[in-house]
Amino acid sequence: MAKHLNFDNRLDIEKYLREYSSISEIARILNKHKSTISREITLRSTIFKKGCYGRNYNACIYRYDCSLNNICEERRCNNRRAKYCRFCNNCNNNCEYFKEDICEKLSSSPYVCNGCDDRNKCTLTKRIYSAKSSQKNYENILVESRTGIEITEEEVEKIDSIITPLIDNGHSIHHIHSNNNDSIMVCERTLYNKWVIKLIKSV
């Protein structure tokens, strides 16, 4: 059983995710370990903030009942047809009451929206696995790994104890860094390069 995934493998992963296959099923079809497929999807899925059919993005938990308007009062609203601010593209970025609603499906396998029937209607943050972008990311990381990262062994062990269990539970590097910034103490790019390079060896 070969450890490393190639572009054809990634195309298959994207295809089977779109066909509602589970991570276990994909691993069996590709003759790969389940953790290899899980980490590939978790580490290389891309976050998108787009609304239904590419229109208004609104991930606020109050989006259905909010009646606020004119929250951008310091400048003229660019959406005069919107009765409420929740219908405007600026809502999530400018409202002091914004609280993100995260789809519960993203916290369970397969951690992406590829096969979701509601994907085109959903206004929440989405995670999509793309074979093309994943392969490009893989190749870029291999090149960048040759430059090295200045970090002590003690720091490596500390950060590794934080992120490895979270990655195994399906959390993305972006969310891990956002929620543990004070403990990790390195930028997201460094974190991504250092630990994805490490995990690539097992994928």
C-alpha positions as CSV (number, residue, x, y, z in Angstrom):
1,M,0.0,0.0,0.0
2,A,1.7,3.2,-1.2
3,K,1.6,6.1,1.4
4,H,1.9,9.1,-0.9
5,L,-1.1,10.4,-2.8
6,N,-0.7,11.5,-6.4
7,F,-2.9,13.8,-8.5
8,D,-5.0,10.9,-9.8
9,N,-5.7,9.9,-6.2
10,R,-6.8,13.5,-5.4
11,L,-9.1,13.5,-8.4
12,D,-10.7,10.3,-7.1
13,I,-11.1,11.8,-3.6
14,E,-12.9,14.8,-5.1
15,K,-15.1,12.6,-7.2
16,Y,-16.1,10.3,-4.4
17,L,-16.7,13.2,-2.0
18,R,-19.1,14.6,-4.6
19,E,-20.8,11.2,-4.7
20,Y,-21.4,11.2,-0.9
21,S,-18.8,8.5,-0.2
22,S,-17.5,8.3,3.4
23,I,-13.8,8.6,4.2
24,S,-13.8,4.8,5.0
25,E,-15.2,4.0,1.6
26,I,-12.8,6.3,-0.2
27,A,-9.9,4.7,1.7
28,R,-11.0,1.2,0.7
29,I,-11.5,2.1,-2.9
30,L,-8.1,3.8,-3.2
31,N,-6.4,1.2,-1.0
32,K,-5.1,3.8,1.4
33,H,-5.3,4.1,5.2
34,K,-8.3,5.9,6.5
35,S,-6.1,8.5,8.4
36,T,-4.3,9.3,5.1
37,I,-7.6,10.2,3.4
38,S,-8.9,12.1,6.4
39,R,-5.8,14.2,6.8
40,E,-5.6,14.9,3.1
41,I,-9.2,16.3,3.2
42,T,-8.8,18.1,6.5
43,L,-5.5,19.8,5.7
44,R,-6.1,20.7,2.1
45,S,-9.8,21.7,1.9
46,T,-10.3,25.4,1.1
47,I,-12.6,27.8,3.0
48,F,-15.1,29.8,0.9
49,K,-17.3,32.6,2.1
50,K,-20.0,32.8,-0.5
51,G,-23.8,32.9,-0.3
52,C,-26.4,30.9,-2.1
53,Y,-25.6,30.6,-5.8
54,G,-22.5,32.8,-5.3
55,R,-24.6,35.7,-4.0
56,N,-24.8,37.3,-0.6
57,Y,-22.7,35.7,2.2
58,N,-24.4,35.8,5.6
59,A,-23.3,33.5,8.3
60,C,-24.8,35.3,11.3
61,I,-26.9,33.2,13.6
62,Y,-29.4,36.1,13.7
63,R,-29.7,36.3,9.9
64,Y,-33.3,35.1,9.7
65,D,-34.9,37.5,12.2
66,C,-32.6,40.5,12.3
67,S,-34.3,43.8,11.5
68,L,-31.3,46.1,11.8
69,N,-30.7,48.6,9.0
70,N,-28.3,51.4,8.2
71,I,-25.4,49.9,10.2
72,C,-23.0,51.4,7.6
73,E,-24.3,54.9,8.4
74,E,-20.8,56.4,8.1
75,R,-21.1,55.9,4.3
76,R,-23.9,55.6,1.8
77,C,-25.2,52.1,1.5
78,N,-24.4,50.5,-1.8
79,N,-27.5,48.3,-1.7
80,R,-30.4,50.6,-1.6
81,R,-32.9,47.8,-2.5
82,A,-32.1,46.0,0.8
83,K,-34.7,46.7,3.4
84,Y,-32.5,45.1,6.1
85,C,-28.8,44.9,6.5
86,R,-28.9,41.1,6.5
87,F,-29.5,41.3,2.8
88,C,-26.3,43.3,2.2
89,N,-22.8,41.9,1.5
90,N,-21.4,44.2,4.2
91,C,-23.5,42.9,7.0
92,N,-21.1,40.3,8.4
93,N,-18.1,42.6,8.3
94,N,-19.7,45.7,9.8
95,C,-22.3,44.6,12.3
96,E,-21.3,44.7,16.0
97,Y,-23.8,42.0,16.8
98,F,-22.5,39.5,14.2
99,K,-22.0,36.0,15.6
100,E,-21.0,33.3,13.1
101,D,-23.2,30.3,12.6
102,I,-21.0,27.3,11.6
103,C,-22.6,24.3,9.9
104,E,-22.6,21.3,12.2
105,K,-21.8,19.0,9.3
106,L,-18.3,20.5,9.1
107,S,-17.5,19.1,12.5
108,S,-18.1,15.5,11.4
109,S,-16.7,13.3,8.6
110,P,-15.9,14.1,5.8
111,Y,-15.5,17.7,7.1
112,V,-16.3,19.3,3.6
113,C,-19.3,20.5,1.7
114,N,-18.6,18.7,-1.6
115,G,-21.5,16.3,-1.5
116,C,-23.9,18.5,0.4
117,D,-27.4,18.8,-1.2
118,D,-27.8,22.3,0.3
119,R,-24.5,23.6,-0.8
120,N,-25.9,26.0,-3.5
121,K,-28.6,27.3,-1.1
122,C,-26.4,27.7,2.0
123,T,-25.2,31.2,3.0
124,L,-22.7,29.9,5.6
125,T,-18.9,29.4,5.4
126,K,-18.1,26.4,3.2
127,R,-15.1,24.0,3.0
128,I,-14.5,22.5,-0.4
129,Y,-11.9,19.9,-1.3
130,S,-10.4,20.5,-4.8
131,A,-8.0,18.0,-6.4
132,K,-6.3,20.8,-8.4
133,S,-5.7,23.2,-5.6
134,S,-4.7,20.4,-3.2
135,Q,-2.0,19.1,-5.7
136,K,-0.7,22.6,-6.1
137,N,-0.6,23.1,-2.4
138,Y,1.3,19.8,-1.9
139,E,3.9,20.8,-4.5
140,N,4.4,24.3,-3.1
141,I,4.9,22.9,0.4
142,L,7.5,20.5,-0.8
143,V,9.5,23.4,-2.3
144,E,9.1,25.6,0.7
145,S,10.2,22.8,3.0
146,R,13.7,23.2,1.7
147,T,14.1,26.7,3.2
148,G,13.6,25.5,6.8
149,I,11.8,27.2,9.7
150,E,13.6,28.6,12.7
151,I,11.9,27.1,15.8
152,T,13.3,25.2,18.8
153,E,12.6,21.5,19.6
154,E,10.8,22.5,22.8
155,E,8.5,24.8,20.8
156,V,7.9,22.1,18.2
157,E,6.9,19.6,20.9
158,K,4.6,22.1,22.6
159,I,2.8,23.1,19.4
160,D,2.6,19.5,18.2
161,S,0.8,18.5,21.4
162,I,-1.8,21.2,20.7
163,I,-2.4,20.7,17.0
164,T,-2.0,17.0,16.2
165,P,-5.1,15.9,18.3
166,L,-7.1,18.7,16.7
167,I,-6.1,17.8,13.2
168,D,-7.0,14.1,13.9
169,N,-10.4,15.4,15.0
170,G,-11.0,17.2,11.7
171,H,-10.0,20.7,12.6
172,S,-8.4,22.9,9.9
173,I,-5.0,24.6,10.4
174,H,-6.8,28.0,10.0
175,H,-9.3,27.2,12.8
176,I,-6.6,25.7,15.1
177,H,-4.5,28.8,14.7
178,S,-7.4,31.2,15.2
179,N,-8.6,29.5,18.4
180,N,-5.1,28.8,19.9
181,N,-3.1,31.9,18.8
182,D,-1.9,32.8,22.3
183,S,-0.6,29.2,22.9
184,I,1.0,28.5,19.5
185,M,2.8,31.8,19.2
186,V,3.8,31.4,15.5
187,C,2.1,32.8,12.4
188,E,-0.5,30.7,10.5
189,R,1.9,30.3,7.5
190,T,4.7,29.0,9.7
191,L,2.3,26.7,11.5
192,Y,0.9,25.4,8.2
193,N,4.3,24.9,6.6
194,K,5.9,23.2,9.6
195,W,3.2,20.7,10.4
196,V,1.8,20.0,7.0
197,I,5.3,19.2,5.9
198,K,5.6,16.8,8.8
199,L,2.2,15.2,8.0
200,I,3.0,14.9,4.3
201,K,5.5,12.2,5.2
202,S,2.7,10.0,6.5
203,V,0.3,10.8,3.6
